[in-house]
């Protein structure tokens, strides 16, 4: 009887030691995880801010360089996106670049490419340069329904974007950047899915445009966590 009681007490003691050890282990893991999380988020925020700072500086330089060259272009100072009116590039309902459009791109593209690619810190963070075509929602003669109208405009917007992208390589930018540009450039047609609105109404003239947009790489939180682990070591 006493032997059984002694064995029971020993087993209870062993169990208590086991659960105490497990609790300490879990607490330790939780502390390590929280430390890593704080380090990661701090580093993640710092990298995000540095990335945005670099982009804003390049956007400012791009605006200044275009202004010095007397090139009229609508540049977003926050993103660096450039909006070009279709009237600068094409005849009505055409996707073939006009002589005026080619002359415009001859001036704009070298400044755009050379300014962006000369900044090694930024260019390594850029995933794509997107050339987007946009139309207005006005209907064509003979169109039977809304779907047909949308897809006809989709074709036109894509063809216009492709015409601009194709001609970019014929301009006099620094050809040292040629191979990298080929890997980064993407062409998109948006039809009239993103109209420009003025006072709640579609602005047809502003909606017909081609945009040059920079797609910046997303920061990898896994990479930041790895740096956090190395820091703890």
Secondary structure as a PSIPRED ss2 file (coil, helix, strand):
# PSIPRED VFORMAT (PSIPRED V4.0)

   1 X C   1.000  0.000  0.000
   2 X H   0.000  1.000  0.000
   3 X H   0.000  1.000  0.000
   4 X H   0.000  1.000  0.000
   5 X H   0.000  1.000  0.000
   6 X H   0.000  1.000  0.000
   7 X H   0.000  1.000  0.000
   8 X H   0.000  1.000  0.000
   9 X H   0.000  1.000  0.000
  10 X H   0.000  1.000  0.000
  11 X H   0.000  1.000  0.000
  12 X H   0.000  1.000  0.000
  13 X H   0.000  1.000  0.000
  14 X H   0.000  1.000  0.000
  15 X H   0.000  1.000  0.000
  16 X H   0.000  1.000  0.000
  17 X H   0.000  1.000  0.000
  18 X H   0.000  1.000  0.000
  19 X H   0.000  1.000  0.000
  20 X H   0.000  1.000  0.000
  21 X H   0.000  1.000  0.000
  22 X H   0.000  1.000  0.000
  23 X H   0.000  1.000  0.000
  24 X H   0.000  1.000  0.000
  25 X H   0.000  1.000  0.000
  26 X H   0.000  1.000  0.000
  27 X H   0.000  1.000  0.000
  28 X H   0.000  1.000  0.000
  29 X H   0.000  1.000  0.000
  30 X H   0.000  1.000  0.000
  31 X H   0.000  1.000  0.000
  32 X H   0.000  1.000  0.000
  33 X H   0.000  1.000  0.000
  34 X H   0.000  1.000  0.000
  35 X H   0.000  1.000  0.000
  36 X H   0.000  1.000  0.000
  37 X H   0.000  1.000  0.000
  38 X H   0.000  1.000  0.000
  39 X H   0.000  1.000  0.000
  40 X H   0.000  1.000  0.000
  41 X H   0.000  1.000  0.000
  42 X H   0.000  1.000  0.000
  43 X H   0.000  1.000  0.000
  44 X H   0.000  1.000  0.000
  45 X H   0.000  1.000  0.000
  46 X H   0.000  1.000  0.000
  47 X H   0.000  1.000  0.000
  48 X H   0.000  1.000  0.000
  49 X H   0.000  1.000  0.000
  50 X H   0.000  1.000  0.000
  51 X H   0.000  1.000  0.000
  52 X H   0.000  1.000  0.000
  53 X H   0.000  1.000  0.000
  54 X H   0.000  1.000  0.000
  55 X H   0.000  1.000  0.000
  56 X H   0.000  1.000  0.000
  57 X H   0.000  1.000  0.000
  58 X H   0.000  1.000  0.000
  59 X H   0.000  1.000  0.000
  60 X H   0.000  1.000  0.000
  61 X H   0.000  1.000  0.000
  62 X H   0.000  1.000  0.000
  63 X H   0.000  1.000  0.000
  64 X H   0.000  1.000  0.000
  65 X H   0.000  1.000  0.000
  66 X H   0.000  1.000  0.000
  67 X H   0.000  1.000  0.000
  68 X H   0.000  1.000  0.000
  69 X C   1.000  0.000  0.000
  70 X C   1.000  0.000  0.000
  71 X C   1.000  0.000  0.000
  72 X C   1.000  0.000  0.000
  73 X C   1.000  0.000  0.000
  74 X E   0.000  0.000  1.000
  75 X E   0.000  0.000  1.000
  76 X C   1.000  0.000  0.000
  77 X C   1.000  0.000  0.000
  78 X C   1.000  0.000  0.000
  79 X C   1.000  0.000  0.000
  80 X C   1.000  0.000  0.000
  81 X C   1.000  0.000  0.000
  82 X E   0.000  0.000  1.000
  83 X E   0.000  0.000  1.000
  84 X E   0.000  0.000  1.000
  85 X E   0.000  0.000  1.000
  86 X H   0.000  1.000  0.000
  87 X H   0.000  1.000  0.000
  88 X H   0.000  1.000  0.000
  89 X H   0.000  1.000  0.000
  90 X E   0.000  0.000  1.000
  91 X C   1.000  0.000  0.000
  92 X C   1.000  0.000  0.000
  93 X C   1.000  0.000  0.000
  94 X C   1.000  0.000  0.000
  95 X C   1.000  0.000  0.000
  96 X C   1.000  0.000  0.000
  97 X E   0.000  0.000  1.000
  98 X C   1.000  0.000  0.000
  99 X H   0.000  1.000  0.000
 100 X H   0.000  1.000  0.000
 101 X H   0.000  1.000  0.000
 102 X H   0.000  1.000  0.000
 103 X H   0.000  1.000  0.000
 104 X H   0.000  1.000  0.000
 105 X H   0.000  1.000  0.000
 106 X H   0.000  1.000  0.000
 107 X H   0.000  1.000  0.000
 108 X H   0.000  1.000  0.000
 109 X H   0.000  1.000  0.000
 110 X H   0.000  1.000  0.000
 111 X H   0.000  1.000  0.000
 112 X H   0.000  1.000  0.000
 113 X H   0.000  1.000  0.000
 114 X H   0.000  1.000  0.000
 115 X H   0.000  1.000  0.000
 116 X H   0.000  1.000  0.000
 117 X H   0.000  1.000  0.000
 118 X C   1.000  0.000  0.000
 119 X C   1.000  0.000  0.000
 120 X H   0.000  1.000  0.000
 121 X H   0.000  1.000  0.000
 122 X H   0.000  1.000  0.000
 123 X H   0.000  1.000  0.000
 124 X C   1.000  0.000  0.000
 125 X C   1.000  0.000  0.000
 126 X E   0.000  0.000  1.000
 127 X E   0.000  0.000  1.000
 128 X E   0.000  0.000  1.000
 129 X E   0.000  0.000  1.000
 130 X E   0.000  0.000  1.000
 131 X E   0.000  0.000  1.000
 132 X E   0.000  0.000  1.000
 133 X E   0.000  0.000  1.000
 134 X E   0.000  0.000  1.000
 135 X C   1.000  0.000  0.000
 136 X C   1.000  0.000  0.000
 137 X C   1.000  0.000  0.000
 138 X C   1.000  0.000  0.000
 139 X C   1.000  0.000  0.000
 140 X C   1.000  0.000  0.000
 141 X C   1.000  0.000  0.000
 142 X C   1.000  0.000  0.000
 143 X C   1.000  0.000  0.000
 144 X C   1.000  0.000  0.000
 145 X C   1.000  0.000  0.000
 146 X H   0.000  1.000  0.000
 147 X H   0.000  1.000  0.000
 148 X H   0.000  1.000  0.000
 149 X H   0.000  1.000  0.000
 150 X H   0.000  1.000  0.000
 151 X H   0.000  1.000  0.000
 152 X H   0.000  1.000  0.000
 153 X H   0.000  1.000  0.000
 154 X H   0.000  1.000  0.000
 155 X H   0.000  1.000  0.000
 156 X H   0.000  1.000  0.000
 157 X H   0.000  1.000  0.000
 158 X H   0.000  1.000  0.000
 159 X H   0.000  1.000  0.000
 160 X H   0.000  1.000  0.000
 161 X H   0.000  1.000  0.000
 162 X H   0.000  1.000  0.000
 163 X H   0.000  1.000  0.000
 164 X H   0.000  1.000  0.000
 165 X H   0.000  1.000  0.000
 166 X H   0.000  1.000  0.000
 167 X H   0.000  1.000  0.000
 168 X H   0.000  1.000  0.000
 169 X C   1.000  0.000  0.000
 170 X C   1.000  0.000  0.000
 171 X C   1.000  0.000  0.000
 172 X C   1.000  0.000  0.000
 173 X C   1.000  0.000  0.000
 174 X C   1.000  0.000  0.000
 175 X H   0.000  1.000  0.000
 176 X H   0.000  1.000  0.000
 177 X H   0.000  1.000  0.000
 178 X H   0.000  1.000  0.000
 179 X H   0.000  1.000  0.000
 180 X H   0.000  1.000  0.000
 181 X H   0.000  1.000  0.000
 182 X H   0.000  1.000  0.000
 183 X H   0.000  1.000  0.000
 184 X H   0.000  1.000  0.000
 185 X E   0.000  0.000  1.000
 186 X E   0.000  0.000  1.000
 187 X E   0.000  0.000  1.000
 188 X E   0.000  0.000  1.000
 189 X E   0.000  0.000  1.000
 190 X C   1.000  0.000  0.000
 191 X C   1.000  0.000  0.000
 192 X C   1.000  0.000  0.000
 193 X C   1.000  0.000  0.000
 194 X C   1.000  0.000  0.000
 195 X C   1.000  0.000  0.000
 196 X C   1.000  0.000  0.000
 197 X E   0.000  0.000  1.000
 198 X E   0.000  0.000  1.000
 199 X C   1.000  0.000  0.000
 200 X C   1.000  0.000  0.000
 201 X E   0.000  0.000  1.000
 202 X E   0.000  0.000  1.000
 203 X C   1.000  0.000  0.000
 204 X H   0.000  1.000  0.000
 205 X H   0.000  1.000  0.000
 206 X H   0.000  1.000  0.000
 207 X H   0.000  1.000  0.000
 208 X C   1.000  0.000  0.000
 209 X E   0.000  0.000  1.000
 210 X E   0.000  0.000  1.000
 211 X E   0.000  0.000  1.000
 212 X E   0.000  0.000  1.000
 213 X E   0.000  0.000  1.000
 214 X E   0.000  0.000  1.000
 215 X E   0.000  0.000  1.000
 216 X E   0.000  0.000  1.000
 217 X C   1.000  0.000  0.000
 218 X C   1.000  0.000  0.000
 219 X C   1.000  0.000  0.000
 220 X C   1.000  0.000  0.000
 221 X H   0.000  1.000  0.000
 222 X H   0.000  1.000  0.000
 223 X H   0.000  1.000  0.000
 224 X H   0.000  1.000  0.000
 225 X H   0.000  1.000  0.000
 226 X H   0.000  1.000  0.000
 227 X H   0.000  1.000  0.000
 228 X H   0.000  1.000  0.000
 229 X H   0.000  1.000  0.000
 230 X H   0.000  1.000  0.000
 231 X H   0.000  1.000  0.000
 232 X H   0.000  1.000  0.000
 233 X C   1.000  0.000  0.000
